[in-house]
């Protein structure tokens, strides 16, 4: 697969109309980072072929080449490469993501490359890729989100010790000159506890106030970016519901991933969000 000394953003391409927003998002992201953009199409069921081959440069002979030309016209200073991978879509995209700044995929895709990318692919990729993955809904448009729309990041108290997701969100908000909203969802359901005096089970209400771990993590990041407008929101409710509500008008919704696979909250957010969602694995560095 062709390489470049410049860092790279990879976008999964399948030739479908639903995939176009993902390519647009990836192009804008790469251009903003000063990175190279790699358009990667995956053809499944061809395991006997070489894993990567360069796509034809002639736009008249290649859908991928035509897409590359369109991206270059929209972003003249952007370095664009177009490649085809043969094999399992998740494995090929995961391999391509290892040395990338991040990978972008559509939330769904059918397509021009043998149904290479499906909803299950984007779900599996966000659960296994070693670098951040941005999933872009089919109806997303950049024009629908002005510059003052925030970057929204969900932060659970037990995530605060791993600063990757928060650091990544701070960096992305700074890059796009967007306000940042840190959302901490609080489950207000009573906790069952053993009452030693009454020798029975009683309900204990949740402790009020913002968890100190969340507050301290945000304050530590804010020290390095004092000019960034940051708002911390604590809201009662199921984390997925809270994040989807707070992120409905976001420029980008950011969630963390501590282990392989996706938990129920991240899966629900990815399934229902109408804005791009970035899944940041534990230990990932900022773009």
C-alpha positions in Angstrom: 0.0 0.0 0.0 1.5 3.4 -0.9 2.8 5.4 2.1 3.7 8.9 2.7 5.8 10.7 5.3 2.8 12.8 6.2 0.3 11.5 8.7 -2.9 10.1 7.3 -6.6 10.0 7.7 -8.2 6.8 6.3 -11.8 6.8 5.0 -13.6 3.6 4.0 -15.2 4.0 0.6 -17.9 1.9 -1.0 -19.2 4.0 -3.8 -22.7 4.5 -2.4 -24.6 7.7 -1.9 -24.8 7.1 1.8 -21.0 7.0 2.0 -20.5 10.5 0.5 -20.9 12.3 3.9 -18.1 10.1 5.4 -15.8 11.1 2.5 -16.7 14.8 2.9 -16.0 14.6 6.7 -12.7 12.8 6.2 -11.6 15.3 3.6 -12.3 18.3 5.8 -10.6 16.6 8.8 -7.5 15.7 6.8 -7.3 19.1 5.3 -7.6 20.8 8.7 -4.9 18.6 10.2 -2.6 19.0 7.2 -2.7 15.3 6.8 -2.9 13.0 3.8 -6.2 11.4 2.9 -6.4 7.8 1.9 -9.5 6.6 0.1 -9.7 2.9 0.9 -12.2 0.6 -0.8 -12.5 -3.0 0.3 -13.5 -5.9 -2.0 -14.4 -8.9 0.0 -14.1 -12.6 -0.9 -10.8 -12.1 -2.8 -8.4 -13.6 -0.3 -6.1 -15.0 -2.9 -5.2 -11.6 -4.3 -2.6 -9.2 -2.9 -3.9 -7.4 0.1 -3.4 -3.9 -1.5 -3.2 -2.6 -5.0 -3.2 1.0 -6.1 -6.4 2.1 -7.8 -6.2 3.3 -11.4 -5.5 7.0 -11.8 -7.7 7.4 -14.8 -11.0 8.9 -13.5 -12.8 7.6 -16.5 -11.9 4.0 -15.7 -12.3 4.0 -12.0 -15.0 5.1 -9.6 -12.4 5.4 -6.9 -10.2 7.5 -9.2 -13.2 9.8 -10.0 -13.8 10.2 -6.3 -10.2 11.1 -5.7 -10.4 13.8 -8.4 -13.5 15.2 -6.9 -11.9 15.5 -3.5 -8.8 17.1 -4.9 -10.9 19.7 -6.7 -12.7 20.5 -3.4 -9.4 20.6 -1.5 -6.6 21.6 -3.8 -3.9 21.5 -1.2 -4.9 18.1 0.1 -2.7 15.1 -0.7 -5.1 12.2 -1.7 -4.3 8.5 -2.4 -6.8 5.9 -3.6 -6.3 2.2 -2.9 -8.2 -1.0 -3.0 -7.9 -3.7 -0.3 -8.9 -7.3 -0.8 -10.3 -9.4 2.1 -12.3 -8.9 5.2 -13.5 -5.3 5.5 -13.0 -5.0 9.2 -9.6 -6.5 9.1 -8.4 -4.4 6.2 -9.7 -1.1 7.7 -8.3 -2.0 11.1 -4.9 -2.7 9.5 -5.0 0.6 7.6 -5.8 2.5 10.8 -2.7 1.4 12.8 -0.5 4.2 11.5 -3.3 6.7 10.8 -4.5 9.7 12.7 -7.9 8.2 12.6 -10.4 6.3 10.4 -13.7 7.6 9.0 -16.6 5.3 7.9 -20.2 5.8 7.1 -22.8 4.6 9.6 -24.2 2.4 6.7 -23.2 1.6 3.2 -24.1 -0.8 0.4 -22.3 -0.5 -2.6 -20.2 -0.3 -5.6 -17.5 -2.5 -4.2 -19.4 -5.8 -3.6 -21.2 -4.6 -0.5 -17.8 -3.9 1.1 -19.0 -1.7 4.0 -22.1 -2.4 6.0 -23.4 -1.1 9.3 -21.9 -4.2 11.0 -18.5 -3.1 9.7 -18.6 0.4 11.2 -19.7 -1.2 14.5 -17.0 -3.8 14.6 -14.3 -1.3 13.5 -15.2 1.1 16.4 -14.8 -1.8 18.8 -11.4 -3.0 17.6 -9.4 -0.2 15.8 -6.3 0.9 17.7 -6.9 4.5 16.7 -10.0 6.8 16.9 -12.8 6.0 14.5 -15.4 8.6 13.4 -18.7 7.2 12.2 -20.6 9.7 10.0 -24.4 9.4 9.5 -25.7 9.2 5.9 -27.7 12.4 6.3 -24.9 14.5 7.8 -23.8 17.7 6.0 -21.2 20.2 7.1 -23.4 23.1 6.2 -26.0 22.1 8.8 -23.5 22.7 11.6 -22.1 26.2 12.0 -18.8 27.0 13.6 -20.4 27.8 17.0 -21.8 24.2 17.3 -19.9 22.5 20.2 -17.8 19.4 20.4 -19.6 17.2 23.0 -17.7 14.6 24.9 -19.3 12.0 27.3 -17.2 11.4 30.4 -18.0 8.8 33.0 -16.5 9.1 36.4 -14.6 5.8 36.0 -13.1 7.1 32.7 -11.6 10.2 34.2 -8.4 8.4 35.1 -7.7 7.7 31.4 -7.4 11.2 29.9 -7.3 10.0 26.2 -10.9 10.7 25.4 -10.9 14.1 27.2 -7.6 15.1 25.7 -8.7 14.1 22.3 -11.9 16.1 22.6 -10.1 19.2 23.9 -7.6 19.0 21.0 -10.4 18.6 18.4 -12.4 21.5 19.9 -9.3 23.7 19.8 -8.5 22.8 16.2 -12.1 23.6 15.0 -12.4 26.7 17.3 -15.5 25.2 18.8 -16.8 25.3 22.3 -16.5 22.1 24.3 -19.2 20.5 26.3 -18.3 17.8 28.8 -21.3 15.7 29.6 -21.5 13.6 32.8 -24.6 11.5 33.0 -25.8 10.6 36.5 -28.0 7.6 37.2 -30.5 8.8 39.8 -31.8 5.3 40.5 -31.6 4.4 44.2 -28.9 1.9 45.2 -29.9 -1.2 47.2 -27.8 -1.6 50.4 -27.8 -3.9 53.4 -29.0 -2.2 56.5 -27.1 -3.7 59.4 -29.2 -2.1 62.1 -32.6 -3.1 60.5 -31.1 -6.3 59.2 -32.7 -5.8 55.8 -32.2 -4.1 52.5 -32.8 -0.4 52.1 -32.6 2.1 49.2 -29.8 4.6 49.3 -30.2 7.8 47.1 -27.2 8.6 44.8 -24.7 11.2 46.1 -25.5 14.7 44.8 -23.0 16.9 43.0 -20.5 16.4 40.2 -18.1 13.6 40.7 -14.7 15.0 41.8 -12.9 12.7 39.3 -14.7 14.4 36.4 -14.1 17.9 37.8 -10.4 17.3 38.3 -9.9 15.7 34.9 -11.5 18.6 33.1 -9.6 21.2 35.2 -6.3 19.4 34.4 -7.0 19.7 30.6 -8.2 23.2 30.9 -4.9 24.3 32.3 -3.2 23.6 29.0 -6.0 25.3 26.9 -7.1 28.3 29.0 -8.7 30.1 26.1 -11.0 27.2 25.1 -14.6 27.7 26.1 -15.5 24.7 28.2 -18.8 23.8 29.8 -19.4 20.9 32.1 -22.9 19.5 32.2 -24.2 17.1 34.8 -27.5 15.6 33.8 -29.7 12.8 35.3 -30.6 9.9 33.1 -29.3 7.0 31.2 -25.9 7.9 29.7 -26.9 7.1 26.1 -30.1 9.2 26.3 -28.2 12.1 27.9 -25.4 12.0 25.3 -27.8 11.8 22.4 -29.9 14.7 23.7 -26.9 16.9 24.5 -25.1 16.0 21.2 -28.1 16.4 18.9 -26.7 19.7 17.6 -23.0 19.0 18.1 -20.3 19.4 15.5 -18.9 16.1 16.8 -19.9 13.7 19.6 -17.0 12.0 21.3 -17.1 8.8 23.4 -14.3 6.7 24.9 -13.6 3.0 24.6 -11.6 1.2 27.3 -11.7 -2.3 26.1 -12.2 -4.2 22.8 -15.8 -4.2 21.8 -18.5 -1.7 22.4 -20.6 -1.3 25.5 -24.3 -0.8 25.4 -24.0 3.0 25.8 -21.6 3.5 22.9 -23.5 1.1 20.7 -26.8 3.0 21.4 -25.1 6.3 20.6 -23.6 5.1 17.4 -26.9 3.6 16.3 -29.1 6.7 17.0 -26.8 9.7 16.6 -27.6 12.1 13.8 -24.1 13.8 14.0 -20.6 12.3 13.5 -19.5 10.2 16.5 -15.8 9.7 17.4 -14.9 6.6 19.4 -11.5 7.1 21.1 -9.8 4.0 22.4 -7.9 4.1 25.7 -4.4 5.5 25.3 -5.0 7.1 21.9 -3.1 10.3 21.3 -4.6 13.6 20.2 -4.8 14.3 16.4 
